[in-house]
Amino acid sequence: MFIVILAAVPLPLVAQPQDANPPGDSCAQVAPGQRCLPTIRPGDRRSGLPINTLREMFRELSGCWQPPSGQLFRPGMELTVRLSFRADGTIFGEPRFTYYSAWASPEVRKAYRESVIEGLAGCAPLRFTPGMGGANAGRIFLFRYIDERNTQKI
């Protein structure tokens, strides 16, 4: 008589590479076993090079995001978006927003949501290498967007 024991191993829903965030980011201080959301900040322009790592993907997405300016600019505004990519780098389905800074007004939330959607549309399709596309196709990512721009630069 044989007894078979099956165990379900949960797959991570959040991309958690330690090197996906720049030095000094809060992810560097996360205790083992805790999750850290990849953080997208307004960044440099897109490289246009094929994307082969998660770090390169985060940099590319940062280069596409232009948060609101003027009266809708809110230092420290945070929002989190959940999405998936196909192997060809296009976005699978609709991005889903799962968090906004609690203090933000509906108008500010809408402006930031639209800026993220515009940034994603401007980036897509991401130029994944075949290996990167195959490894991440259908994987669910949570990205935390934070507007850390200095008000004096606006």
N, CA, C and O of each residue as an XYZ file, in Angstrom:
616
protein
N       0.840     -1.172      0.000
C       0.000      0.000      0.000
C       0.886      1.236      0.000
O       1.849      1.338      0.761
N       0.538      2.159     -0.863
C       1.292      3.402     -0.973
C       0.425      4.559     -0.526
O      -0.766      4.608     -0.832
N       1.016      5.477      0.189
C       0.319      6.686      0.588
C       0.999      7.844     -0.128
O       2.218      8.005     -0.064
N       0.196      8.639     -0.803
C       0.721      9.776     -1.530
C       0.267     11.039     -0.826
O      -0.925     11.227     -0.582
N       1.204     11.893     -0.505
C       0.886     13.163      0.143
C       1.205     14.265     -0.845
O       2.327     14.371     -1.339
N       0.219     15.072     -1.123
C       0.391     16.202     -2.028
C       0.404     17.480     -1.211
O      -0.401     17.653     -0.295
N       1.299     18.352     -1.538
C       1.384     19.634     -0.839
C       1.275     20.756     -1.855
O       1.908     20.720     -2.910
N       0.485     21.731     -1.535
C       0.358     22.907     -2.400
C       1.366     23.946     -1.946
O       1.433     24.292     -0.766
N       2.135     24.431     -2.877
C       3.114     25.470     -2.578
C       2.618     26.763     -3.195
O       2.512     26.849     -4.419
N       2.310     27.773     -2.388
C       1.804     29.023     -2.961
C       2.874     29.724     -3.783
O       4.036     29.806     -3.385
N       2.461     30.221     -4.928
C       3.373     30.988     -5.776
C       3.322     32.446     -5.359
O       2.249     32.952     -5.030
N       4.441     33.124     -5.365
C       4.426     34.532     -4.963
C       3.645     35.363     -5.974
O       3.783     35.182     -7.184
N       2.830     36.268     -5.465
C       2.064     37.167     -6.320
C       2.783     38.483     -6.537
O       2.354     39.303     -7.349
N       3.861     38.687     -5.825
C       4.581     39.948     -5.898
C       6.011     39.672     -6.342
O       6.682     38.791     -5.803
N       6.463     40.428     -7.321
C       7.874     40.315     -7.699
C       8.697     40.819     -6.535
O       8.457     41.919     -6.037
N       9.671     40.028     -6.090
C      10.385     40.365     -4.874
C      11.900     40.386     -5.013
O      12.585     40.054     -4.047
N      12.455     40.754     -6.147
C      13.905     40.725     -6.235
C      14.521     41.786     -5.333
O      14.071     42.931     -5.305
N      15.546     41.394     -4.604
C      16.199     42.346     -3.713
C      16.884     43.470     -4.475
O      16.993     44.583     -3.960
N      17.353     43.197     -5.705
C      18.092     44.212     -6.437
C      17.197     45.071     -7.325
O      17.706     45.874     -8.108
N      15.887     44.924     -7.224
C      14.988     45.670     -8.097
C      14.818     47.117     -7.653
O      14.275     47.932     -8.400
N      15.263     47.439     -6.479
C      15.094     48.779     -5.952
C      16.459     49.425     -5.786
O      17.434     48.749     -5.455
N      16.533     50.718     -6.013
C      17.821     51.385     -5.922
C      18.386     51.342     -4.510
O      17.635     51.157     -3.552
N      19.707     51.510     -4.364
C      20.320     51.515     -3.035
C      19.645     52.542     -2.134
O      19.290     53.637     -2.572
N      19.478     52.178     -0.892
C      18.848     53.082      0.055
C      17.348     52.936      0.092
O      16.694     53.547      0.938
N      16.776     52.140     -0.807
C      15.337     51.937     -0.811
C      14.954     51.108      0.412
O      15.779     50.374      0.957
N      13.710     51.230      0.832
C      13.259     50.529      2.027
C      13.317     49.020      1.866
O      13.354     48.307      2.869
N      13.328     48.503      0.633
C      13.383     47.059      0.437
C      14.693     46.474      0.927
O      14.753     45.294      1.275
N      15.718     47.260      0.957
C      17.012     46.754      1.417
C      16.961     46.410      2.906
O      17.744     45.579      3.367
N      16.060     47.028      3.662
C      15.967     46.792      5.089
C      14.837     45.827      5.461
O      14.548     45.655      6.646
N      14.193     45.195      4.477
C      13.095     44.279      4.763
C      13.647     43.011      5.387
O      14.633     42.449      4.909
N      13.005     42.564      6.460
C      13.442     41.349      7.142
C      13.171     40.130      6.264
O      12.236     40.145      5.463
N      13.969     39.084      6.402
C      13.735     37.870      5.615
C      12.316     37.350      5.839
O      11.819     37.331      6.964
N      11.680     36.933      4.756
C      10.323     36.410      4.835
C       9.246     37.456      4.629
O       8.088     37.103      4.406
N       9.595     38.735      4.696
C       8.616     39.781      4.455
C       8.637     40.157      2.978
O       9.655     40.007      2.302
N       7.511     40.643      2.490
C       7.416     41.035      1.094
C       7.772     42.504      0.915
O       7.549     43.343      1.788
N       8.318     42.764     -0.219
C       8.637     44.140     -0.582
C       8.099     44.386     -1.978
O       8.388     43.623     -2.900
N       7.324     45.435     -2.140
C       6.787     45.761     -3.453
C       7.818     46.509     -4.279
O       8.448     47.440     -3.779
N       8.001     46.120     -5.534
C       8.872     46.906     -6.406
C       8.322     48.318     -6.504
O       7.124     48.505     -6.713
N       9.169     49.292     -6.358
C       8.734     50.678     -6.328
C       9.064     51.375     -7.640
O      10.194     51.323     -8.126
N       8.058     52.024     -8.197
C       8.215     52.802     -9.417
C       8.196     54.268     -9.015
O       7.252     54.739     -8.382
N       9.243     54.979     -9.389
C       9.346     56.408     -9.122
C       9.530     57.114    -10.447
O      10.025     56.517    -11.403
N       9.138     58.381    -10.521
C       9.416     59.093    -11.775
C      10.911     58.993    -12.063
O      11.735     59.320    -11.210
N      11.252     58.547    -13.245
C      12.656     58.288    -13.496
C      13.150     58.794    -14.827
O      12.527     59.626    -15.486
N      14.290     58.260    -15.194
C      14.929     58.621    -16.448
C      14.136     58.088    -17.625
O      13.207     57.296    -17.470
N      14.527     58.540    -18.797
C      13.847     58.093    -20.002
C      14.082     56.609    -20.246
O      15.008     56.002    -19.709
N      13.216     56.054    -21.067
C      13.326     54.651    -21.432
C      14.631     54.392    -22.167
O      15.140     55.247    -22.891
N      15.153     53.204    -21.966
C      16.401     52.840    -22.631
C      16.143     52.331    -24.041
O      16.980     52.510    -24.926
N      14.997     51.700    -24.260
C      14.699     51.133    -25.565
C      15.406     49.817    -25.818
O      15.221     49.210    -26.873
N      16.217     49.362    -24.864
C      16.939     48.103    -25.015
C      16.036     46.939    -24.621
O      15.084     47.132    -23.866
N      16.317     45.736    -25.116
C      15.538     44.572    -24.697
C      15.648     44.366    -23.184
O      16.713     44.560    -22.597
N      14.555     43.976    -22.574
C      14.471     43.800    -21.125
C      14.718     42.336    -20.798
O      14.000     41.451    -21.264
N      15.758     42.093    -19.981
C      16.127     40.723    -19.646
C      16.050     40.422    -18.156
O      16.176     39.262    -17.763
N      15.846     41.442    -17.309
C      15.783     41.233    -15.866
C      14.628     42.039    -15.287
O      14.108     42.954    -15.926
N      14.237     41.684    -14.067
C      13.187     42.448    -13.395
C      13.648     43.877    -13.128
O      12.869     44.821    -13.256
N      14.904     44.029    -12.762
C      15.445     45.370    -12.510
C      15.290     46.254    -13.755
O      14.886     47.412    -13.648
N      15.607     45.714    -14.914
C      15.464     46.471    -16.167
C      14.000     46.809    -16.440
O      13.694     47.882    -16.960
N      13.096     45.892    -16.090
C      11.670     46.153    -16.281
C      11.221     47.311    -15.384
O      10.480     48.187    -15.830
N      11.663     47.320    -14.128
C      11.258     48.386    -13.214
C      11.807     49.740    -13.670
O      11.120     50.758    -13.586
N      13.044     49.737    -14.151
C      13.625     50.989    -14.653
C      12.863     51.494    -15.874
O      12.629     52.694    -16.016
N      12.482     50.579    -16.748
C      11.737     50.958    -17.941
C      10.392     51.565    -17.548
O       9.998     52.599    -18.087
N       9.695     50.935    -16.623
C       8.399     51.462    -16.176
C       8.573     52.812    -15.481
O       7.738     53.701    -15.649
N       9.634     52.975    -14.711
C       9.896     54.273    -14.065
C      10.112     55.361    -15.102
O       9.662     56.492    -14.922
N      10.794     55.027    -16.180
C      11.054     56.002    -17.235
C       9.816     56.410    -18.004
O       9.823     57.427    -18.698
N       8.760     55.633    -17.891
C       7.521     55.939    -18.614
C       6.532     56.746    -17.779
O       5.585     57.311    -18.324
N       6.737     56.806    -16.475
C       5.734     57.432    -15.615
C       6.030     58.909    -15.400
O       7.107     59.280    -14.931
N       5.073     59.732    -15.744
C       5.124     61.169    -15.481
C       3.933     61.526    -14.595
O       2.821     61.677    -15.101
N       4.140     61.664    -13.289
C       3.033     61.987    -12.386
C       2.468     63.375    -12.674
O       3.111     64.186    -13.341
N       1.280     63.644    -12.176
C       0.680     64.963    -12.378
C       1.547     66.084    -11.818
O       2.323     65.882    -10.884
N       1.404     67.247    -12.395
C       2.106     68.429    -11.893
C       1.071     69.490    -11.574
O      -0.133     69.243    -11.647
N       1.539     70.648    -11.228
C       0.635     71.762    -10.931
C      -0.183     71.520     -9.676
O       0.335     71.028     -8.674
N      -1.467     71.868     -9.734
C      -2.330     71.797     -8.557
C      -2.605     70.370     -8.092
O      -2.981     70.162     -6.939
N      -2.424     69.393     -8.964
C      -2.693     68.006     -8.588
C      -1.456     67.276     -8.071
O      -1.557     66.118     -7.664
N      -0.297     67.921     -8.076
C       0.928     67.327     -7.562
C       0.831     67.187     -6.054
O       0.518     68.148     -5.352
N       1.103     65.982     -5.559
C       1.089     65.720     -4.121
C       2.351     64.953     -3.747
O       2.474     63.772     -4.070
N       3.298     65.618     -3.064
C       4.504     64.912     -2.627
C       4.133     63.731     -1.733
O       3.307     63.858     -0.829
N       4.748     62.596     -1.995
C       4.494     61.411     -1.180
C       3.277     60.606     -1.587
O       2.957     59.608     -0.941
N       2.589     61.017     -2.644
C       1.422     60.255     -3.092
C       1.851     58.842     -3.468
O       2.841     58.647     -4.174
N       1.093     57.861     -2.987
C       1.377     56.461     -3.292
C       0.132     55.796     -3.858
O      -0.992     56.096     -3.456
N       0.355     54.889     -4.795
C      -0.702     54.027     -5.289
C      -0.083     52.716     -5.716
O       1.095     52.657     -6.068
N      -0.878     51.672     -5.683
C      -0.406     50.347     -6.047
C      -1.293     49.812     -7.156
O      -2.518     49.926     -7.110
N      -0.641     49.223     -8.162
C      -1.369     48.672     -9.302
C      -0.985     47.199     -9.470
O       0.170     46.813     -9.292
N      -1.970     46.406     -9.811
C      -1.788     44.969    -10.042
C      -1.984     44.715    -11.528
O      -2.981     45.144    -12.107
N      -1.027     44.011    -12.152
C      -1.153     43.719    -13.574
C      -0.296     42.536    -13.968
O       0.553     42.069    -13.209
N      -0.547     42.062    -15.186
C       0.218     40.958    -15.768
C       0.629     41.332    -17.177
O       0.026     42.195    -17.815
N       1.667     40.665    -17.646
C       2.134     40.863    -19.017
C       2.033     39.558    -19.787
O       2.103     38.473    -19.211
N       1.870     39.679    -21.080
C       1.995     38.526    -21.964
C       3.474     38.361    -22.303
O       4.289     39.233    -22.003
N       3.809     37.245    -22.926
C       5.205     36.979    -23.293
C       5.744     38.022    -24.256
O       6.947     38.285    -24.268
N       4.867     38.628    -25.072
C       5.316     39.632    -26.042
C       5.458     41.024    -25.441
O       5.785     41.971    -26.157
N       5.216     41.169    -24.124
C       5.390     42.445    -23.443
C       4.157     43.315    -23.388
O       4.203     44.399    -22.808
N       3.051     42.876    -23.975
C       1.808     43.638    -23.873
C       1.163     43.348    -22.519
O       1.416     42.309    -21.909
N       0.335     44.272    -22.063
C      -0.346     44.113    -20.784
C      -1.528     43.179    -20.974
O      -2.318     43.337    -21.904
N      -1.638     42.214    -20.088
C      -2.723     41.237    -20.134
C      -3.871     41.745    -19.276
O      -3.722     41.876    -18.061
N      -5.000     42.030    -19.881
C      -6.154     42.537    -19.141
C      -6.003     44.007    -18.785
O      -5.229     44.738    -19.403
N      -6.746     44.417    -17.791
C      -6.737     45.806    -17.335
C      -5.957     45.927    -16.024
O      -6.133     45.103    -15.126
N      -5.104     46.939    -15.903
C      -4.443     47.171    -14.612
C      -5.503     47.436    -13.532
O      -6.516     48.088    -13.782
N      -5.248     46.924    -12.352
C      -6.190     47.089    -11.243
C      -5.501     47.831    -10.109
O      -4.453     47.406     -9.622
N      -6.089     48.928     -9.698
C      -5.515     49.730     -8.619
C      -6.028     49.204     -7.288
O      -7.234     49.097     -7.063
N      -5.083     48.877     -6.411
C      -5.444     48.239     -5.144
C      -5.199     49.120     -3.926
O      -5.631     48.782     -2.824
N      -4.505     50.257     -4.111
C      -4.220     51.131     -2.972
C      -3.966     52.545     -3.458
O      -3.345     52.756     -4.500
N      -4.452     53.511     -2.692
C      -4.145     54.932     -2.875
C      -3.838     55.503     -1.505
O      -4.335     54.999     -0.498
N      -3.027     56.550     -1.453
C      -2.821     57.250     -0.182
C      -4.178     57.675      0.352
O      -4.979     58.268     -0.370
N      -4.432     57.371      1.609
C      -5.747     57.619      2.199
C      -6.122     59.099      2.214
O      -7.303     59.442      2.150
N      -5.128     59.969      2.298
C      -5.391     61.392      2.426
C      -5.684     62.068      1.095
O      -6.074     63.236      1.077
N      -5.509     61.368     -0.013
C      -5.675     61.984     -1.340
C      -7.156     62.157     -1.683
O      -7.977     61.279     -1.418
N      -7.472     63.290     -2.269
C      -8.850     63.559     -2.691
C      -9.190     62.713     -3.919
O      -8.285     62.201     -4.578
N     -10.462     62.559     -4.235
C     -10.846     61.807     -5.437
C     -10.230     62.381     -6.718
O      -9.886     61.624     -7.626
N     -10.088     63.698     -6.802
C      -9.500     64.313     -7.991
C      -8.019     63.957     -8.132
O      -7.539     63.674     -9.229
N      -7.306     63.975     -7.005
C      -5.881     63.627     -7.015
C      -5.709     62.152     -7.346
O      -4.834     61.793     -8.133
N      -6.525     61.302     -6.760
C      -6.460     59.872     -7.067
C      -6.686     59.625     -8.557
O      -5.968     58.848     -9.186
N      -7.678     60.289     -9.100
C      -7.977     60.115    -10.527
C      -6.802     60.572    -11.394
O      -6.436     59.892    -12.353
N      -6.220     61.706    -11.064
C      -5.095     62.230    -11.842
C      -3.899     61.280    -11.792
O      -3.261     61.037    -12.817
N      -3.592     60.747    -10.628
C      -2.475     59.819    -10.501
C      -2.789     58.492    -11.195
O      -1.919     57.913    -11.845
N      -4.014     58.015    -11.061
C      -4.409     56.779    -11.745
C      -4.240     56.936    -13.257
O      -3.693     56.057    -13.923
N      -4.716     58.063    -13.791
C      -4.589     58.314    -15.234
C      -3.129     58.424    -15.656
O      -2.765     57.977    -16.743
N      -2.286     59.017    -14.801
C      -0.866     59.138    -15.163
C      -0.190     57.764    -15.219
O       0.671     57.531    -16.067
N      -0.575     56.864    -14.326
C      -0.015     55.510    -14.352
C      -0.481     54.772    -15.600
O       0.318     54.114    -16.266
N      -1.767     54.877    -15.919
C      -2.301     54.207    -17.109
C      -1.634     54.749    -18.371
O      -1.291     53.982    -19.270
N      -1.451     56.057    -18.442
C      -0.763     56.652    -19.599
C       0.680     56.163    -19.688
O       1.172     55.871    -20.778
N       1.353     56.073    -18.553
C       2.726     55.582    -18.539
C       2.820     54.137    -18.993
O       3.714     53.777    -19.759
N       1.900     53.309    -18.522
C       1.896     51.911    -18.938
C       1.605     51.790    -20.431
O       2.231     50.993    -21.130
N       0.651     52.585    -20.915
C       0.321     52.553    -22.347
C       1.504     53.021    -23.184
O       1.746     52.495    -24.271
N       2.244     54.014    -22.678
C       3.411     54.514    -23.397
C       4.565     53.530    -23.415
O       5.388     53.560    -24.330
N       4.638     52.666    -22.425
C       5.705     51.664    -22.348
C       5.379     50.408    -23.146
O       6.262     49.784    -23.734
N       4.112     50.051    -23.157
C       3.713     48.784    -23.773
C       3.773     48.863    -25.289
O       3.441     49.899    -25.866
N       4.182     47.810    -25.929
C       4.657     46.586    -25.288
C       6.094     46.746    -24.811
O       6.917     47.373    -25.478
N       6.383     46.172    -23.652
C       7.759     46.145    -23.165
C       8.550     45.200    -24.065
O       8.030     44.182    -24.520
N       9.788     45.540    -24.311
C      10.635     44.723    -25.195
C      11.327     43.626    -24.392
O      12.522     43.714    -24.111
N      10.571     42.594    -24.026
C      11.136     41.476    -23.293
C      12.001     40.619    -24.210
O      11.683     40.422    -25.382
N      13.092     40.118    -23.658
C      13.826     39.082    -24.368
C      12.949     37.827    -24.323
O      12.048     37.748    -23.487
N      13.186     36.850    -25.195
C      12.363     35.635    -25.152
C      12.349     34.958    -23.776
O      11.302     34.488    -23.329
N      13.493     34.908    -23.111
C      13.548     34.292    -21.785
C      12.742     35.066    -20.755
O      12.022     34.472    -19.952
N      12.860     36.388    -20.773
C      12.117     37.227    -19.833
C      10.623     37.132    -20.108
O       9.826     37.019    -19.177
N      10.243     37.177    -21.371
C       8.832     37.078    -21.716
C       8.233     35.755    -21.288
O       7.129     35.714    -20.747
N       8.951     34.683    -21.526
C       8.461     33.366    -21.142
C       8.374     33.182    -19.643
O       7.446     32.544    -19.146
N       9.329     33.733    -18.919
C       9.357     33.582    -17.462
C       8.263     34.386    -16.772
O       7.804     34.002    -15.696
N       7.837     35.493    -17.373
C       6.881     36.374    -16.699
C       5.494     36.388    -17.318
O       4.605     37.070    -16.808
N       5.287     35.663    -18.388
C       3.978     35.655    -19.036
C       2.911     35.180    -18.052
O       3.003     34.079    -17.509
N       1.908     36.012    -17.829
C       0.808     35.669    -16.942
C       1.086     35.849    -15.468
O       0.170     35.724    -14.655
N       2.312     36.138    -15.100
C       2.648     36.344    -13.684
C       2.016     37.637    -13.202
O       2.024     38.642    -13.913
N       1.476     37.612    -12.009
C       0.831     38.794    -11.443
C       1.876     39.619    -10.706
O       2.588     39.118     -9.835
N       1.952     40.894    -11.074
C       2.869     41.823    -10.425
C       2.067     42.871     -9.665
O       0.998     43.291    -10.105
N       2.592     43.282     -8.529
C       2.100     44.454     -7.807
C       3.217     45.477     -7.840
O       4.338     45.202     -7.413
N       2.904     46.657     -8.350
C       3.886     47.729     -8.407
C       3.398     48.882     -7.537
O       2.250     49.314     -7.638
N       4.286     49.367     -6.688
C       3.983     50.527     -5.849
C       4.556     51.756     -6.544
O       5.755     51.819     -6.816
N       3.710     52.720     -6.826
C       4.124     53.985     -7.429
C       4.179     55.020     -6.320
O       3.225     55.171     -5.557
N       5.301     55.738     -6.229
C       5.466     56.797     -5.226
C       5.986     58.039     -5.919
O       6.963     57.992     -6.666
N       5.318     59.148     -5.660
C       5.760     60.425     -6.220
C       6.684     61.080     -5.202
O       6.225     61.698     -4.241
N       7.979     60.942     -5.419
C       8.979     61.506     -4.508
C       9.667     62.715     -5.081
O      10.759     63.076     -4.641
N       9.048     63.349     -6.056
C       9.678     64.527     -6.643
C       9.749     65.656     -5.621
O       8.898     65.779     -4.740
N      10.762     66.457     -5.761
C      10.943     67.631     -4.914
C      10.042     68.744     -5.451
O      10.044     69.009     -6.653
N       9.284     69.387     -4.591
C       8.347     70.426     -5.031
C       9.054     71.587     -5.693
O       8.445     72.280     -6.507
N      10.313     71.830     -5.378
C      11.035     72.950     -5.970
C      11.405     72.697     -7.429
O      11.709     73.639     -8.162
N      11.382     71.423     -7.861
C      11.737     71.084     -9.229
C      10.541     71.153    -10.176
O      10.714     71.072    -11.392
N       9.352     71.298     -9.645
C       8.149     71.291    -10.474
C       7.942     72.643    -11.138
O       6.974     72.826    -11.877
